[in-house]
Amino acid sequence: MQDANQALYVTIRQLNRQVQSQPLIQAWIAAHPQHPQTLRFRELQSLGTELATTLAPLGIVRQDWQQNAAKLAGIQVDKSFVSSSNPIAGLISWRTMLPRGAQDGIAKIFNQHGATIWFLNTYQVGGVNPDIMPIEPTVLFGQFPLISTLVIRVWAGIVTLPNLAGWLLGFGLLAGYAVIALSIGFRTSFLTLNSLHRITSGGIWDHVRSLIHLFLMPAFVEEFGFRLLLIPHPIETAVSGDIYLWSIVSLGLFIIYHPLNAWTFFKLGNPTFMDWRFLTLAGLLGLVCTIAYLTTGSIWLAIIIHWLVVVSWLKIFGGEQRLGHQPDFLKKSGF
């Protein structure tokens, strides 16, 4: 899978270089913007951009890929093919080393561009014998579909980082949430603005410890459980109906979880976590985090949004007072 994706990357790169290096071709394309050949080339460029993003998800091209590209192009005839064993290089191109994930991601892109997909049963040649089935190579990546799906989903969501457009989207979602939440919160007297003295009271290390704690729980743990594990990642070949269904299930469980948590482990959440105002704002937060995750494919954006909202509520808008203002209430409650 890694070799095949490397060859695909090289082909995309060389085709674009050849066209861009020919002034006559560039002039012809500029003079005939609606010609069928021009439109086909634009479609090829669009396909290449999506594939390159998938093959190099962090936007970094591996050094060994660059050298092998030159070798295949005949530019460096004295160079031999190399393959890096550097774990950082593996992280850069992680999608190409997860066979099922890479296959599904690439196939989905081709399918969206109108390509026809052939499924070849290479485990038997000549005729069809339904009693002969392939054996998947490993437990984690094939023998149990649920395990392999979760492994790919978790890995993809964690190592995918938002690009600039993703961060701007996250800022917009957070701003939109703030407008709606503050309007509902102040109109229903659920939110109260703390004084600057109350916000800044306490030692600096207490604030740092609290921020780290809130980042891990609830932000990281809840987004990992309710978004990352339940909702199909954008690189998966899930149909839209399944994505919507699991998003609704995730949001419903996220809302129900809070009163259940207040009844069991987090006693300080009772009665706040049963309040319809809190549940409304929590549901809106879950929706915002779901949109951020599905749009960018990165769980980190959802975690950061979740974290900022919780910190703002507790520290600035009266959340600590509602949950019982004690110096160590977060640590004692396991919130």
C-alpha positions as CSV (number, residue, x, y, z in Angstrom):
1,M,0.0,0.0,0.0
2,Q,2.8,2.4,0.8
3,D,4.6,1.7,-2.5
4,A,1.4,2.1,-4.5
5,N,0.7,5.4,-2.9
6,Q,4.2,6.6,-3.4
7,A,3.9,5.8,-7.1
8,L,0.6,7.6,-7.3
9,Y,2.1,10.7,-5.6
10,V,5.0,10.7,-8.0
11,T,2.7,10.5,-11.0
12,I,0.6,13.4,-9.8
13,R,3.7,15.5,-9.1
14,Q,5.4,14.8,-12.4
15,L,2.2,15.5,-14.4
16,N,1.8,18.9,-12.8
17,R,5.5,19.7,-13.3
18,Q,5.5,18.8,-17.0
19,V,2.4,21.0,-17.7
20,Q,3.7,23.9,-15.6
21,S,7.1,23.8,-17.3
22,Q,5.6,24.2,-20.8
23,P,4.9,27.8,-21.7
24,L,3.0,26.8,-24.8
25,I,0.7,24.5,-22.9
26,Q,0.1,27.2,-20.2
27,A,-0.7,29.8,-22.9
28,W,-3.1,27.4,-24.7
29,I,-4.9,26.7,-21.4
30,A,-5.2,30.4,-20.7
31,A,-6.6,31.1,-24.2
32,H,-9.1,28.2,-24.1
33,P,-10.5,28.1,-20.5
34,Q,-13.7,26.3,-21.5
35,H,-12.2,23.8,-23.9
36,P,-13.0,20.1,-23.0
37,Q,-9.3,19.4,-22.7
38,T,-8.8,22.3,-20.3
39,L,-11.7,21.3,-18.2
40,R,-10.3,17.7,-18.0
41,F,-7.0,19.0,-16.9
42,R,-8.6,21.2,-14.2
43,E,-10.4,18.1,-13.0
44,L,-7.1,16.2,-12.9
45,Q,-5.6,19.1,-10.9
46,S,-8.5,19.0,-8.5
47,L,-8.1,15.2,-8.1
48,G,-4.4,15.6,-7.6
49,T,-4.8,18.2,-4.9
50,E,-7.2,15.9,-3.0
51,L,-5.0,12.9,-3.4
52,A,-1.9,14.8,-2.4
53,T,-3.6,16.1,0.8
54,T,-4.6,12.5,1.6
55,L,-1.1,11.1,0.9
56,A,0.6,13.9,2.8
57,P,-2.0,14.8,5.5
58,L,0.4,17.1,7.4
59,G,1.4,18.9,4.2
60,I,5.0,17.6,4.5
61,V,6.5,15.5,1.7
62,R,8.9,12.7,3.0
63,Q,12.5,13.1,2.0
64,D,12.7,9.5,0.7
65,W,9.6,10.1,-1.5
66,Q,11.3,13.2,-3.0
67,Q,14.5,11.2,-3.8
68,N,12.5,8.3,-5.3
69,A,10.5,10.7,-7.3
70,A,13.7,12.0,-8.9
71,K,14.8,8.5,-9.5
72,L,11.6,7.5,-11.3
73,A,11.7,10.7,-13.3
74,G,15.3,9.9,-14.5
75,I,16.7,13.1,-12.8
76,Q,19.0,11.2,-10.5
77,V,20.1,8.1,-12.3
78,D,22.9,7.5,-9.8
79,K,20.6,7.3,-6.8
80,S,19.0,4.1,-5.6
81,F,15.6,3.7,-4.1
82,V,15.4,4.4,-0.4
83,S,12.8,3.9,2.3
84,S,13.0,5.8,5.5
85,S,12.7,3.9,8.8
86,N,12.4,7.2,10.8
87,P,9.2,7.1,12.9
88,I,8.7,10.8,12.2
89,A,8.5,10.0,8.5
90,G,6.0,7.3,9.3
91,L,3.9,9.8,11.2
92,I,4.0,12.3,8.2
93,S,2.6,9.6,5.9
94,W,0.5,7.6,8.3
95,R,-2.4,7.2,6.0
96,T,-0.3,5.3,3.4
97,M,0.7,2.7,6.0
98,L,-2.8,1.7,7.2
99,P,-3.9,-0.5,4.2
100,R,-7.6,-0.4,4.8
101,G,-7.7,3.2,5.7
102,A,-5.5,4.3,2.7
103,Q,-7.6,2.1,0.3
104,D,-10.9,3.5,1.5
105,G,-9.7,7.1,1.5
106,I,-8.2,6.9,-2.0
107,A,-11.1,5.0,-3.4
108,K,-13.6,7.5,-1.9
109,I,-11.8,10.4,-3.6
110,F,-11.7,8.7,-7.0
111,N,-15.4,7.7,-6.7
112,Q,-16.4,11.3,-5.9
113,H,-14.6,12.3,-9.2
114,G,-16.7,9.9,-11.2
115,A,-14.3,7.0,-11.4
116,T,-15.4,3.3,-11.7
117,I,-14.1,1.0,-8.9
118,W,-13.3,-2.6,-9.6
119,F,-13.1,-5.1,-6.8
120,L,-10.7,-7.9,-7.7
121,N,-10.7,-11.1,-5.6
122,T,-7.1,-11.9,-6.0
123,Y,-7.2,-14.8,-3.5
124,Q,-8.6,-17.1,-6.3
125,V,-7.9,-17.2,-10.0
126,G,-10.4,-18.7,-12.5
127,G,-14.1,-19.1,-11.6
128,V,-15.8,-18.2,-8.4
129,N,-15.8,-20.4,-5.3
130,P,-17.8,-18.8,-2.5
131,D,-16.3,-21.3,0.0
132,I,-12.9,-19.8,-0.5
133,M,-12.5,-16.5,1.5
134,P,-9.4,-14.4,2.2
135,I,-7.8,-14.3,5.6
136,E,-7.1,-10.8,6.8
137,P,-3.4,-10.2,7.8
138,T,-3.8,-9.1,11.4
139,V,-6.4,-8.9,14.2
140,L,-6.2,-5.1,14.5
141,F,-6.4,-4.3,10.8
142,G,-8.8,-6.8,9.3
143,Q,-10.0,-9.9,11.1
144,F,-12.4,-8.0,13.3
145,P,-14.0,-5.2,11.3
146,L,-15.1,-3.3,14.4
147,I,-11.6,-3.2,15.9
148,S,-9.9,-2.3,12.6
149,T,-12.5,0.5,12.0
150,L,-11.9,1.9,15.5
151,V,-8.2,1.7,15.2
152,I,-8.2,3.7,11.9
153,R,-10.8,6.1,13.2
154,V,-8.9,6.9,16.4
155,W,-5.6,7.2,14.6
156,A,-7.0,9.4,11.8
157,G,-8.8,11.7,14.2
158,I,-5.7,12.2,16.5
159,V,-3.0,12.7,13.9
160,T,-5.1,14.9,11.6
161,L,-4.5,18.6,12.3
162,P,-6.7,21.4,11.1
163,N,-5.4,23.6,8.3
164,L,-5.9,27.3,8.3
165,A,-9.4,27.0,6.9
166,G,-10.2,24.6,9.7
167,W,-9.0,26.9,12.4
168,L,-11.0,29.7,10.9
169,L,-14.0,27.5,10.9
170,G,-13.4,26.6,14.5
171,F,-13.2,30.3,15.5
172,G,-16.5,30.9,13.7
173,L,-18.2,28.0,15.4
174,L,-16.9,29.1,18.8
175,A,-18.1,32.7,18.1
176,G,-21.5,31.6,17.0
177,Y,-21.8,29.3,20.0
178,A,-20.8,32.2,22.3
179,V,-23.5,34.5,20.9
180,I,-26.3,32.0,21.2
181,A,-25.2,30.6,24.6
182,L,-24.7,34.0,26.2
183,S,-28.0,35.2,24.9
184,I,-29.8,32.1,26.4
185,G,-27.7,32.1,29.6
186,F,-28.2,35.7,30.6
187,R,-31.9,35.9,29.5
188,T,-32.7,32.8,31.7
189,S,-30.4,33.9,34.5
190,F,-28.4,30.7,34.1
191,L,-25.1,32.7,33.5
192,T,-23.7,35.4,35.8
193,L,-20.6,37.4,35.1
194,N,-18.0,37.0,37.7
195,S,-16.0,40.0,38.9
196,L,-12.4,40.4,37.8
197,H,-11.2,39.8,41.4
198,R,-13.1,36.4,41.6
199,I,-11.7,35.4,38.2
200,T,-8.1,36.1,39.1
201,S,-8.2,35.0,42.7
202,G,-5.9,32.1,43.6
203,G,-2.3,31.2,42.8
204,I,-1.0,30.9,39.3
205,W,-0.2,27.2,39.6
206,D,-3.8,26.5,40.8
207,H,-5.0,28.1,37.6
208,V,-2.6,26.2,35.5
209,R,-3.5,22.9,37.2
210,S,-7.2,23.6,36.7
211,L,-6.8,24.4,33.0
212,I,-4.8,21.2,32.4
213,H,-7.4,19.2,34.4
214,L,-10.3,20.6,32.4
215,F,-8.5,20.0,29.1
216,L,-8.1,16.3,30.0
217,M,-11.6,16.0,31.6
218,P,-14.1,16.8,30.4
219,A,-12.8,18.1,27.0
220,F,-10.4,15.3,25.8
221,V,-12.2,12.4,27.4
222,E,-15.7,13.4,26.3
223,E,-14.7,14.3,22.8
224,F,-12.8,11.0,22.5
225,G,-15.7,9.0,23.7
226,F,-18.7,10.8,22.1
227,R,-17.2,12.1,18.9
228,L,-14.1,10.2,17.9
229,L,-15.3,6.6,18.7
230,L,-18.9,7.0,17.7
231,I,-18.9,9.2,14.5
232,P,-17.3,7.9,11.3
233,H,-14.2,9.8,10.3
234,P,-14.3,11.7,7.0
235,I,-11.7,9.3,5.5
236,E,-14.1,6.4,6.0
237,T,-16.4,5.3,3.2
238,A,-19.5,5.7,5.4
239,V,-22.6,6.8,3.6
240,S,-24.2,10.2,4.6
241,G,-27.1,8.5,6.3
242,D,-24.8,6.5,8.6
243,I,-22.9,9.7,9.4
244,Y,-26.0,11.6,10.3
245,L,-27.4,8.7,12.3
246,W,-24.3,8.3,14.4
247,S,-24.0,12.0,14.9
248,I,-27.5,12.1,16.3
249,V,-26.8,9.1,18.5
250,S,-23.5,10.7,19.7
251,L,-25.3,14.0,20.5
252,G,-28.1,12.2,22.3
253,L,-25.7,10.2,24.5
254,F,-23.7,13.3,25.2
255,I,-26.7,15.1,26.6
256,I,-28.0,12.1,28.6
257,Y,-24.5,11.5,30.0
258,H,-24.5,14.7,32.0
259,P,-27.5,14.0,34.3
260,L,-26.4,10.4,34.6
261,N,-23.0,11.6,35.7
262,A,-24.5,13.9,38.3
263,W,-26.6,11.0,39.7
264,T,-23.5,8.8,40.0
265,F,-19.9,10.0,40.0
266,F,-20.2,13.8,39.9
267,K,-22.5,14.6,42.8
268,L,-21.7,18.3,42.6
269,G,-23.4,18.4,39.2
270,N,-26.8,17.8,40.9
271,P,-29.1,19.7,40.2
272,T,-27.2,21.8,37.7
273,F,-26.8,19.0,35.2
274,M,-30.5,18.3,35.3
275,D,-31.4,22.0,34.5
276,W,-32.9,22.4,31.0
277,R,-30.8,25.5,30.5
278,F,-27.6,23.6,31.1
279,L,-28.7,20.7,28.9
280,T,-29.6,23.1,26.1
281,L,-26.2,24.7,26.1
282,A,-24.5,21.3,26.4
283,G,-26.5,20.0,23.4
284,L,-25.5,23.1,21.4
285,L,-21.9,22.5,22.4
286,G,-22.1,18.9,21.2
287,L,-23.5,20.0,17.9
288,V,-20.7,22.6,17.4
289,C,-18.0,20.0,18.2
290,T,-19.6,17.5,15.9
291,I,-19.6,20.0,13.0
292,A,-15.9,20.9,13.8
293,Y,-14.9,17.2,13.8
294,L,-16.8,16.2,10.6
295,T,-15.6,19.2,8.7
296,T,-11.9,19.0,9.6
297,G,-11.4,15.3,10.5
298,S,-9.4,16.5,13.5
299,I,-10.6,15.7,17.0
300,W,-8.3,18.4,18.4
301,L,-10.4,21.3,17.1
302,A,-13.5,19.8,18.9
303,I,-11.5,19.3,22.1
304,I,-10.2,22.9,22.1
305,I,-13.7,24.3,21.5
306,H,-15.1,22.1,24.3
307,W,-12.3,23.1,26.6
308,L,-12.6,26.8,26.0
309,V,-16.4,26.7,26.6
310,V,-16.0,24.8,29.9
311,V,-13.3,27.0,31.2
312,S,-15.2,30.1,30.3
313,W,-18.4,28.8,32.0
314,L,-16.6,27.8,35.2
315,K,-14.2,30.7,35.6
316,I,-16.1,33.7,34.1
317,F,-19.8,32.9,33.9
318,G,-20.6,31.5,37.3
319,G,-20.1,27.8,36.7
320,E,-18.0,27.2,39.8
321,Q,-20.6,28.9,42.0
322,R,-23.4,26.6,40.6
323,L,-21.3,23.5,41.2
324,G,-20.2,24.5,44.7
325,H,-17.3,26.9,45.1
326,Q,-14.6,24.9,46.8
327,P,-10.9,25.2,46.1
328,D,-10.5,21.6,45.2
329,F,-13.9,20.8,43.9
330,L,-12.7,19.7,40.5
331,K,-10.1,17.3,41.9
332,K,-12.5,15.9,44.5
333,S,-15.4,15.3,42.1
334,G,-13.5,13.9,39.2
335,F,-15.3,16.3,36.9
